[in-house]
C-alpha cells in the first residue's frame, strides 16, 4: 500500500468527506488544508485521482523540478468531457497544443520571452496611467448608482471589467465587447476546471468554441498591428526556425486572455472584499503609501485566486516520504502553501507588512512562474486605491458572509462584492 499519514479514503477525520468541489471546502478550505499539511502532506484523493501536495517546501520543490514534475496536464479538463461535448469542440477546431502553462518542450523559453516582453516591469509601470484612467471611468457610474440606490455590486461593474479592458488596450485587441470576452473566458474556466453537469458542459462548450473560433480568425487575418501581441506571435520563430503555427498561437492567446482577465478580476474581487471586511483598512488604503501593494501581497499569500495547479510525474519518484508512480497527477495546493506556519507565522492573520511577504507561491516559481505577475499585482493595487478614494463611505452590504464563491478546482474568489453607502 502507498503510505499516507491519514486513512482518509472518504473522510479527513472530524472534518468529514473531502470534496474539492463541495460547498464546505469551497466556502472555507482552511481546516482541510491545515489537516492535509500537518497529517498527510502528499495525499491521494480518490474523488479526483489527484495527489494533493500541501506543504510549502514540497510545492516549491515540485515547481523547481520541471524535469521530474511535468506541466503537461496543467490545462487538461478535470471533469471528463463526453462525446457530445467533444463533438462541439472538434467542429470548432478546438485544440490546446503545448504553449505556456502546459508546455515542457524546447519551444517554451522563446514563447515565454515573447509574453514577458508585453508584461515586464517597464511596460507595467508605463501602463499605470491607463489602469488608473479605466478605473476612474468604471467607478463614476458605480458612484452614481450608490448615490441613487444606496447599494451596488463591485464585481461585475468594476473588479471583473477593469482587467479585461486593460488587457485589451495593452495587447491591442479591437472589435470585441469586453463583456463577451469575459463570458468566453469564464466559460473556459468552468468547462476545464469545474464539475458541471452534462447540459451545462454542452452550453459551456458552445461558448468555448465561439472563443476559440474568434481567436483563430483574429490570429489568421493578419490585420493585427506589428507591435501588438498577436502581431508578435505572427513573427515568432520556433527553435527549428519555423514560424509559429496558428494552433499554438491561438493556444497562447487562449491562456493569456484567461489569465490576464478572469484570474486578475478574481484577485481584485478578493482584495476589495478582504479590505472592506478588515477593520481600519479601507479608510487608510487610499492615502497610506504602500498599503495597497502590501495588502495585495497578503491576499495573494492567504487567498490567491489560483488556488491549485497541476503537474504529472515523469517517472517514479518520492516526495515527503511518499512513493509516487510514473504518470501520477499532482495537485499543488498553492493556497495551502501560503498558510504554512513553517514559513508564515500566524498565517491566519492578515499582516500587510510581514518580512517575507513576497515569498508566497501564488504566481508559482521557476520556469513556469506567471509572466503576468507584475501586471496583476499592479492592477489590484490601483483598483483598491481607486475604489477607496472614489468610494470612501462604502461598507460591506448586509449578508456578506453568504456571498457565493467561485469553486473550481484551481480558481476561487467571491462572485459578488456587494456594498452599501449610508445615506
N, C-alpha and C positions, 0 to 999 in steps of 0.2 A: 504494500500500500504506500502511496506517496505521502510523506509526512506532512502534517498540518497541526498547528498548536491547538486548534479547536475542532471538535467533532460537530461541524456545522453544516451537515448535508442539507438541512432545511431551515435551521434557525441559528441565530447568534446569541445563544444563552438567553438571558432575560429580555432581550430586545425582540425576540420573535423572528419570523421569517425575514430573510434579506431579499428584497425585491428592488433592484436598481431602478425600476420604473414606477414602483409603488408610491402612493401618496405619503406614507410616513417617512420614507427615505428622502423623497424629493423635498418635502417641507422642512425636514431637519435631519440632514445626513450625518451630523457630527457625532452622535453617540455610536453609530455603526463604524464610522471612520476611526474613532478613538479605539474601539474594541479591536478592530482589524489590525490597527497599527501596533497595539500592545500585545495581542494574543496570537494573531495569525497574519503576519505582515506579507506573506506570499500565500494567498488563499484561493483555492479553486472554487469558483461559483458555479454550481450545477445548473442554475437557471439560464445562464448565458454561455457556459463553457469557457469563460474567460478566467485567467489567473489575475487576481486583484493584488496589485503591488502598492502598498500604502505608506511605507516609511520614506522619509526624505532621502536618506542615503541610498536606498535601493532604487528609487525613482531616478535620482541623478545618475547613478551608475548605469542604468539601462539606457538613458538618453545619451550618455557619453560613449557607449559602445555600439555604434550602428553596424559594426561587422558581426556582432553576435545577436543583437536585437534589431531586426529589420523593420523598416517603416511600411512594408508592402501592404499591410492590412489597414492602414490608417483611415482610408476612406471607403472601406467595404461597408455594405449595408448590414446593419446589426440584425434586423429582422429579415429573414429570407423573403425574397421577392417572388411571388408565384408567377406562373407562366403568363397569365392575363396582364399582369403589371409589367413584366419584362417585355411583352409584345408592344406595349405603348412606347417604351423607351427605345426598343430596337427600331420601330418605324420612324422615330425621330433621329436615328443615327447616333443615339447617346452612347458615349464611351468615356472612360476616365483613365487614360494611359498614365504611366508614371510621369509626374510633372514636378510637384513640390513636396507636399506633405507625405505622399506615398512613393517617393522616388529615392531609391537607393542605388541608382545606376550612375555611370560616369557623366551623364548629362546634368545631374543635379547642381554641381557647383556653378556652372555657367548660367543656368536658369535662375538660380538664387541670386547671383550677382546682378542679373538684369532687374529682378524685382527690387533688390536693395537700392538700386540707383534711384528709384522713384519714392523710396520711403526712408532714405538716410537722414541723419540728424540735420544736415544743412537744408534739405528740402522741407523737412517738417518745420523747422524754425521759420523758414520763409512762408510757410502756409498758415502760420498762426493768425495773421490778419484776415485770411479767408475764413478760417474756422470761427473767429470772433464775429465777422460780418454775418455769416449764416446763422450763428447762434442768436445774435441780436434780432435778425429778421424773423426767426421762428418764435422768439419769445414775445414779440409785440402782440400777435393775436392771442397768445396764452394769457397775457396780462389783461387784454380786453375781455376775454371770456371770464376770468376771475372777477373782474370788476362788475360784470353783468350778472353772473350766476353764483359767484362765491366758491365755485369748485372747478376742477379740471384734472385730466389725466395727462401727466407729462410724458408718458411712454410713447404713444403714437404721435403726439404733437411736437415732441422735442427730442427725447432720447433716441428714438428709432430713426427719425428723419435726418437728424444732423449728420451722422457719419455717412449716410448714403449720398447726400448732396455734396459733402466734402470729397468723397471718393470720386464722384462723377467729375468734379472740377479738376482734381489732381491728375486723373487718368485721361482726361479729355473725352469723356463719354457724352454723347449728344443723342437727341432724338428718342429718348425714352423717359417715361414718367417715373420719378423716384418711388412712388407707391407700387408700381409694377415690379421694379427691381426688388423691393423689399418683400413683396408677396412671393416672387420666384425664389428668392434666397431662403426665406423661412420655410417654404415648402421643401426645398432641397435638404435642409437640416432635419426636418421631421421625417422625411422618407428614408434617409440613410442612417439617422441616429436615433430614431424613435421606435415605438412599438405600436404603430397604427393598425386598426382593423382593415380587412380586405378592401371594403368600399372606400375607406379613407386613403389607402395606398393607391388605388386607381385614380382618385381625384388628385392626389399629390403628384403622381407620375405624369399626369397631363400637364401640370404646371411646370414640372422639371423639364419635360420635353419642350415646352414653349421657350423656357430659359435657354436650353442648350441650342435650339434652332436659332434663336436671336443672336446668341454668342457666335455661332458658326457663320451666320450671314455677316455679322459685324467684322469678324476676322477675315473673311474671304473677299469682301467687296473692295478692299484696297483703298478705301477713302479716308482711313484714319490718318491724322497728321503724323509726319515722320517723328516728331518729338513726343508723341503720345505713347502710352504703354502698349497699346495694340500695334502701333507703328514699329516700336522697338522689337516686339515679338516677330513681326514680319521679316525683320532684317537679321534676326538671331541665327547663328550657325551652331550646329551640334559639334561635339568633339571630332567627328569624322569629316567635318567640312560641309555637310549637307545643311540646307536651310531647315529651320524648324518646321515640322509638319503641322498642318491645320489642326489635327485632332489633339496634339499636345498643347498647341497654343490655346485652344478652346478650354482644355483642362486647366491650364494655368489661370485663365480668366475666371473660370468657374470657382476655383479655390480662392483667388484673390478677392473677387467680388463678394463672396460669402463672408470671408474672414474680415474684410475691410468694412463691411456694413453691419451684418447681423450680430457678430460677436462683439463689435465695438458698441453697438446700440445696447446690447445686454449689459456690458460693463457700465455704460453711462447710467442705465436704469438702476443698477445696484448701487452705484456711487451716490446717486441722488437719494435713494431710499434710505441707505445707511446714514447719510449725513443728516437727513431730516429726523431720523429716529434717535440719534446720539445727542444727548443734552449739550447745548452750548456750541455745537459745531457750526450750524447754519448761520448764526449771526456773525461769526468770525471769518468764515471762509472767503468772503468777498474781498476783504481788505488785508488779511494777515498774510504776509509774504511767505510763500512756500507751503502753506497749509493745504491748499487744494491738491498740489502734487503729492504731498505726503499722505493725504487721505486716500488718494487713488491707489498708492502703493499698498496700503494696509488692506484695502478692499481686494486688490489682486492677490495678496497673500491669503487672506481668510476666506474670501468668497469670490473666486475668479469665475468669469463667465464660461471658460473652457475648463470643466471640472476634471476631465479624464482625457487620456489619449492612448492609442493602441500601438502595440508592437508585436512581432512574432519572432520566435527563436529560430535562428539559422541552423542551430544544431543543439543537441542535448547539452544542457549546462546546469549550473547551480546558482541559486540566488537566496541569500539568507538561510542557507542550510537546507533549502528545498530543491529537490532534483526536478528539473523541467525537461520534458522530452523535446525533440526537434519538432518544429512547427507548432509549438504551444502559443496560443494567442494570449497576450498580456494586456491588462487594462491598468495603466498608470494613474493612480488616484492623485492627481495634481492638487485638488482641494485638500485631501488628507495630508499631503506632504507639507502644505503651508501651515498646518496646525500641529506639526510635530514638536512637542515640548523639548526634545533634544536640541532643536535648532532655534525655536522661537519661544522664549519663556512666556508664561501666561498667555498662550495662543488665543484663548477665547476673548481677550481684551483687545479693543481697538486702540493701538498705540502708534499714532502717526509719526512719531519721531524715534522709533526704536533703532538701535545702532545698525542692525543688519537688515534694514527694511527692504532692500532690493535683492536679497538673497533668495527670494521665493522662486518657484519654478512655474509660475503661471504662464510664461511665454516659452517654456521649455529651456533647453540648454544644449550647447553643442552645434553640430552642423545643421540641425533642423530647428534651431531657435526661430521663433516667429519673426520674420523680417519686417513686420508692421508694428513691432512693439512700441517704438518711439512715437509713431502716429497715434496709436490707441491711447497711450498714456497722455499725450498732449491734448487730444480731443476730449478725453474725460475730464482733465483738469480745467480746460477752458469752459466746458459745458457746466461744470459745478460752479465755477466762479461767476459765470454769466447769469446762471439761474438765481444764485444767491443775491447778486447785485440787482437784477430786474425784479425779483420776487421776494423781497426781504421779509414780508409778513406772512408767508405761507407756512402751513404746518401739515403734517400727515392727516389725511381725512380719517374720520371715524371708521373703524373696521379694517385698518391697515394690516392687522395681524392675519386677516383672512384673504390677503392678496393671493391670487393664483400664481403659480410658479411654473416656468418652463421646465419640464422634466425629461429631457432627452439623455441619452447615455453620456454624452460628453459636453452638454450645454445646460446651464441652469441660470435663471435670472427671474426677477419679478416681471409678470406680464402686465402689470398696472402700477403706475406711480400716482395714486390718487391723492390730491392735495386740496386744501381749502384755505380761504383767506378770510379772516374775521372781518366783519363789516363794521 
